[in-house]
Amino acid sequence: MDQITFLPLSSDRVSALRSGGRDAYDCLPERTVSDGAGNPCRHCLDFIPKGAGMLILAYRPFETAQPYAETGPIFLCAEACDAWSGLGLPPMLDSPDYLLKGYTADQRICYGTGKIVAKAEIASYAAQLLAREEISFVDVRSARNNCYQVRIVRAV
């Protein structure tokens, strides 16, 4: 797992969203309370505790709108949390499997890389994809709802 790094959303972007910044659809994030089940924060990469405030917003993990720039709902802790900096799989990745896709430097899907992998295979498949020169990053998405989970890059 020392070949890859899981990237949380940037603290600057999360801070802006918490203080009234707009989402990918130019809407304010919705504020609600976590029910504790299945509400993963894309900043701390852990689950938002039951009863804690959370934000729901549209997120596009790409710099510009383009045909491959998927947008969808994500959750964030409403209150400050530390950005993920741990080793191994982030705690929020607790489903049995995930969809992984490799992307090129111009943020286009590298066809043939999309694959549903078991949780235990995330790191090895991501490392295999990132060993290919044309792949700049790997996005992890829900295998059931296609929601963006986290980005994986080569470790520095």
Secondary structure, 3 states (H helix, E strand, C coil): CCCEEEECCCHHHHHHHHCCCCCCCCCCCEEEECCCCCCEECCCCCECCCCCEEEEEEECCCCCCCCCCCCEEEEEECCCCCCCCCCCCCCCCCCCEEEEEEECCCCCECCCCCEEEEHHHHHHHHHHHHCCCCCCEEEEEECCCCCEEEEEEECC
